[in-house]
């Protein structure tokens, strides 16, 4: 029987870094069930699209999710990424870790 899920690896990565903004990519990969290289690629894609911001603190990264951006597929484009995070993660964590799009 084939293994599949309703959420993508991109969503799983966002959920991980929302719940723990300082999580190492090695740990993200382990939680999601992907390689560390795949986790790096996903984070880079999320950053490039504006869904994720990364700041360096010594040797560690801290991630912040922009919860105001819409989901990418046309069928759910009228929903924000924050709604997904609030549904599948801790709503308080999702809201506390967002970037306000109205600010500079």
Phi, psi and omega in degrees: 000130181290144179263124176213162180225168179276339179255147179280168174298328177298316178295319179297319178296315178300318178299318180298310185284340174288319181286330179216090186298345180252015181296134177290148180299329176300318179287322175302311181302317180295317180296320183280333182088035179231174177283161177297324178296319178296320178297319177298316180297316181296316178298318179298318178294318179294322176296312181301324181276354177090004180281341186219139173240141182238132174238144182267133176228093187068237179266358184256156174250148171240133184249141176230131181264137174270095186286352183275346182286150180283157170296154192273335182279139181305329181292332180239017182298344178272008177245149180267155178299330178299328177294319178297314180296321179292327181286316187258349179240199176275115183304322180294321179292316180301317180287325183287340186252024184259158175261129178284121183286341181281346178269141179347000000 
